[in-house]
Amino acid sequence: MARTFIGIGSNQGDRLAIISRAIRALGAVPGVQVAQMATIIETAPVGGPPQTPYLNTAIEVSTTLTPRELLAALQRIECELGRVPSPERWGPRPIDLDILLYGDDVVNEPDLQIPHPRLHERQFVLEPMVQLACDAVHPVLHQTVGMLLASLESPEGSCSA
């Protein structure tokens, strides 16, 4: 089973309920076991049009699914929870599910990039990941998520916290 991390965000509707439903739905996917979840944090939107704040978290899962199969499962869950495809990048959405890390795999396809291409730039992703696995290594940058968070000058960057 691959140790995988998934970022979760929501800024439309009952954000907390939608995140909860997404995690339950993911845990019900054959071949996926939810191991742990980070604290949910509220953050300002990054990029895109003016919009309301997000609730963000990350979860660690173990999976026998391939990265492509996992992406398909995440997209099905997003659709079931009301996400409608939009040409607007970084716009508001009821749910956003992103594969952050999938073991030590590196995938570079037009519609699937692992590790997530902006993982190392996003404090709202790194803070929850540090809670789950401060020592998880970014397979391209060869730094731990704790080191990546510390490089953003956050007080949460220490693995001893």
N, C-alpha and C positions, 0 to 999 in steps of 0.2 A: 504494500500500500504506500502511496506517495503522500508525504507530509506536505500539505498545501495550505496556503493562506489566502483568504478571500476578504476583500474590502467591501463594506456595505455602507451605503449612504441613502438618505431620504430627506426631501424637503417639501413634499406635498402631502396633504391629507394628514391622517393620524400617524405621524412619522414613527413613533414608538411601536404602535400596533403593526405597522407594515414591516418594520424590521423584524419583529418577533415572528410574524407569519412567514417571512422569507427564510429565516433560520430553521423554522419547523419544516417548511417545504423542502429545504435542502437536506435536512436530516432524514427525510422520507425517500430520498432518491436512492434506489438500489446501488450499492457500491460506494456510498458516501457515509462516513461516520463523523459527526461533529464532535470534536475533542474539547474545545474550550472557546470562550468568547471574551473579548476585552470589554472594558468599560465603554459605555456609549458617551460620546462627547458631542457638544453642540459647537459648530464652527460656521464661520462666515463662508459664503460661496467663493470659489476661486475661478476666475474667468467667467465668460458668458454674460448674459444680460443681467440687469438688476433682478434679484430674487431673494426669497426668504432664507434664513439660516438652515443648515443641514444638521441632522443627527448622523454621526459616523461611528463605526466600530469596525472591528476585524474579527474573523473567526479562524481557528485552525481546524482543518478537517484531515482525515485520512481517507484516501480514495483509491479504488481500483480502476476508476474511469481514466481514459486518456485525457490529455488537456482539451482536445477537440470535443470529446463527449461531455466533459465538465462544462465547457463553454455553452454547449447546446442546452444542458440542464439549467444553467444560470439564466440563459435567455428565455427559456420557457417559464421559469419562475417570475422573471421580470414582467413578462407578458401577462401572466395570470394575475399579477398584483397591480395591473393597470398601466404599466409603462407602454407608451406608444412611441414607435420610432419617429424621430424628428431630425430634420436636416440641421437644426440649430445645435451647435456644439456647446457642451457644458451648460445646457439649459436646465430649468427645474424639472424634477422627476419624482414620482412616488417612490421609486426604488432604483438603486444602481448597485450591481453586483460585479465585482472585478476580480479576476484571478491575479493575485499579487506575486506569489511565488508558488511553484509546483516542483517540490523537491529541489534538485540542483539543475533542472531542465532549463534550457534556453530555447525558446520558440520564436521565430521571426517570420511570420506570415502576414499577409495584408490585413486580415481581420482578427489575428490572434498574436499578441506579443507577450511573452513571459521571459523574464520578469516584467511586471507592468512598466511601461516606458517612463512613467513619471513618479514611480514609487519613491525614488531617492530625493525628490523635490517637494514632496507633500507631507507636511507636518501632521495633517489630519489623518494620514494613513500610517505614518511611522509611529506616532504615539501609541495607538492601539497595538501595533505589531510588537513594539518593545515590551508591552505588558505580557504578550503571549510567548515571545521567543526573542529576547534581546540579542542572543547569539546567532540567530538565523543569518546566514551569509547570502548576500546578493551575488548570484553566480557570474555576473558580468563585471561588476565593480570590485568584487572580492573584499567587501567590507560588511561588517555585521549591521543589522538594522539599528542597533544601539549607536554604532559609530556614525551611521548616516544621519540619525536624528541629532546627535551631538554636533555634527557639522552644520546643522541649521540653527545652531546656537540656542537650543531649547534646554531648559533646566531638567527636562525629562530624559535627557540623553544618557544618563548613567544607568548601567545595568544593575547597580546595587540598590536602586530605588525599589 
